Amino acid sequence: MKTIHLKNGQTVFLREAIKGDALELVTYLQKVSAESDFLTFGPGEFSTSVSEEEEILEESHIAKNRFMLLALVENTVIGCLHFTGGSRKRIQHTGEFGVSALREYWNQGIGTAMVQELIQWAKDLNVIRKIKLRVRSDNSRAIRVYEKLGFVQEGLITREFLIQGVFYDCFYMGLCID
Ligand SMILES: CC(C)(COP(=O)(O)OP(=O)(O)OC[C@H]1O[C@@H](n2cnc3c(N)ncnc32)[C@H](O)[C@@H]1OP(=O)(O)O)[C@@H](O)C(=O)NCCC(=O)NCCS
């Protein structure tokens, strides 16, 4: 468990998720889906059940190259980061992550702190040699966080999102862990 202090002075705890967090996490993901168009799921589209989430968390715990981090205020999840490494030998050194926080907590340093934790975890694990992500090309807040922490743009994927009839492009970004 790590304690961080937000720009507004509030205290937030960061820790890896456990199976018992499934209900809180599903509740959080349903809420955050309605707050941002930058995620791969929109309002009402997060359909994973609590028991399915329990399985995901259990698998995440067992697999060496997966990482599920929660940001908590008291016992409420207000942010999360999920990294999944490759399942085969030739790609197990690399993986992709997604990160989010509740809108009322944006711009307070949580996103930065969670990605920093991921980078530190990857360095300590000594298996992950590259962290990847996809981000909508107009998501300047997220891009600012990633670039600040050393991620570089590696390419543009056109038409990655289709939201209410509008296509959005994404950047592929990466950070080498050496
Ligand atoms: C992206 C997200 C995780 C970032 O978390 P956060 O806690 O808001 O980020 P932080 O406060 O750590 O950092 C935000 C940075 O962006 C900057 N910023 C804010 N608005 C910005 C904008 N419109 N353009 C550029 N930079 C911006 C802030 O100043 C801050 O930079 P600084 O630390 O140098 O001052 C969060 O905003 C979120 O959940 N967004 C919706 C979901 C999402 O987009 N997820 C990422 C998908 S790839």
The ligand as an SDF file (V2000), in Angstrom:
LIG
                    3D

 48 50  0  0  0  0  0  0  0  0999 V2000
   -6.2150   10.3860  -18.2160 C   0  0  0  0  0  0  0  0  0  0  0  0
   -6.3340   10.3400  -16.7000 C   0  0  0  0  0  0  0  0  0  0  0  0
   -6.1380    8.9220  -16.2060 C   0  0  0  0  0  0  0  0  0  0  0  0
   -5.2130   11.2230  -16.1240 C   0  0  0  0  0  0  0  0  0  0  0  0
   -5.3130   11.2070  -14.7390 O   0  0  0  0  0  0  0  0  0  0  0  0
   -5.2430   12.5780  -13.9010 P   0  0  0  0  0  0  0  0  0  0  0  0
   -5.1940   12.2000  -12.4870 O   0  0  0  0  0  0  0  0  0  0  0  0
   -6.3210   13.4820  -14.3720 O   0  0  0  0  0  0  0  0  0  0  0  0
   -3.8040   13.1190  -14.4190 O   0  0  0  0  0  0  0  0  0  0  0  0
   -2.7440   13.9690  -13.5960 P   0  0  0  0  0  0  0  0  0  0  0  0
   -3.4400   14.9220  -12.7180 O   0  0  0  0  0  0  0  0  0  0  0  0
   -1.7630   13.0720  -12.9870 O   0  0  0  0  0  0  0  0  0  0  0  0
   -2.0010   14.7290  -14.7840 O   0  0  0  0  0  0  0  0  0  0  0  0
   -2.7140   15.4670  -15.7530 C   0  0  0  0  0  0  0  0  0  0  0  0
   -1.7260   16.3420  -16.5020 C   0  0  0  0  0  0  0  0  0  0  0  0
   -2.3520   16.8380  -17.6840 O   0  0  0  0  0  0  0  0  0  0  0  0
   -2.3390   18.2480  -17.6710 C   0  0  0  0  0  0  0  0  0  0  0  0
   -3.5350   18.6480  -18.3730 N   0  0  0  0  0  0  0  0  0  0  0  0
   -4.7830   18.8120  -17.8990 C   0  0  0  0  0  0  0  0  0  0  0  0
   -5.6240   19.1450  -18.8960 N   0  0  0  0  0  0  0  0  0  0  0  0
   -4.8700   19.1750  -20.0340 C   0  0  0  0  0  0  0  0  0  0  0  0
   -5.1690   19.4420  -21.3880 C   0  0  0  0  0  0  0  0  0  0  0  0
   -6.4120   19.7280  -21.7930 N   0  0  0  0  0  0  0  0  0  0  0  0
   -4.1510   19.3630  -22.2870 N   0  0  0  0  0  0  0  0  0  0  0  0
   -2.8870   19.0480  -21.8970 C   0  0  0  0  0  0  0  0  0  0  0  0
   -2.5550   18.7850  -20.6120 N   0  0  0  0  0  0  0  0  0  0  0  0
   -3.5490   18.8430  -19.7000 C   0  0  0  0  0  0  0  0  0  0  0  0
   -2.2830   18.6250  -16.2170 C   0  0  0  0  0  0  0  0  0  0  0  0
   -1.7850   19.9230  -16.0430 O   0  0  0  0  0  0  0  0  0  0  0  0
   -1.3260   17.5550  -15.6970 C   0  0  0  0  0  0  0  0  0  0  0  0
    0.0000   17.8390  -16.0760 O   0  0  0  0  0  0  0  0  0  0  0  0
    1.0730   18.3790  -14.9800 P   0  0  0  0  0  0  0  0  0  0  0  0
    1.2010   17.2920  -13.9540 O   0  0  0  0  0  0  0  0  0  0  0  0
    2.2940   18.5850  -15.7600 O   0  0  0  0  0  0  0  0  0  0  0  0
    0.4740   19.6250  -14.4130 O   0  0  0  0  0  0  0  0  0  0  0  0
   -7.7120   10.8820  -16.2080 C   0  0  0  0  0  0  0  0  0  0  0  0
   -7.8400   12.2260  -16.5730 O   0  0  0  0  0  0  0  0  0  0  0  0
   -8.8890   10.0880  -16.7500 C   0  0  0  0  0  0  0  0  0  0  0  0
   -9.3260    9.1270  -16.1400 O   0  0  0  0  0  0  0  0  0  0  0  0
   -9.4030   10.4720  -17.9200 N   0  0  0  0  0  0  0  0  0  0  0  0
  -10.5400    9.7550  -18.5350 C   0  0  0  0  0  0  0  0  0  0  0  0
  -10.1490    8.3620  -18.9870 C   0  0  0  0  0  0  0  0  0  0  0  0
   -8.9290    8.3980  -19.8800 C   0  0  0  0  0  0  0  0  0  0  0  0
   -8.7700    9.2760  -20.7060 O   0  0  0  0  0  0  0  0  0  0  0  0
   -8.0560    7.4020  -19.6870 N   0  0  0  0  0  0  0  0  0  0  0  0
   -6.8700    7.2410  -20.5060 C   0  0  0  0  0  0  0  0  0  0  0  0
   -7.1930    6.4880  -21.7130 C   0  0  0  0  0  0  0  0  0  0  0  0
   -5.7610    6.2160  -22.7090 S   0  0  0  0  0  0  0  0  0  0  0  0
  1  2  1  0
  2  3  1  0
  2  4  1  0
  2 36  1  0
  4  5  1  0
  5  6  1  0
  6  7  2  0
  6  8  1  0
  6  9  1  0
  9 10  1  0
 10 11  2  0
 10 12  1  0
 10 13  1  0
 13 14  1  0
 14 15  1  0
 15 16  1  0
 15 30  1  0
 16 17  1  0
 17 18  1  0
 17 28  1  0
 18 19  1  0
 18 27  1  0
 19 20  2  0
 20 21  1  0
 21 22  1  0
 21 27  2  0
 22 23  1  0
 22 24  2  0
 24 25  1  0
 25 26  2  0
 26 27  1  0
 28 29  1  0
 28 30  1  0
 30 31  1  0
 31 32  1  0
 32 33  2  0
 32 34  1  0
 32 35  1  0
 36 37  1  0
 36 38  1  0
 38 39  2  0
 38 40  1  0
 40 41  1  0
 41 42  1  0
 42 43  1  0
 43 44  2  0
 43 45  1  0
 45 46  1  0
 46 47  1  0
 47 48  1  0
M  END
$$$$
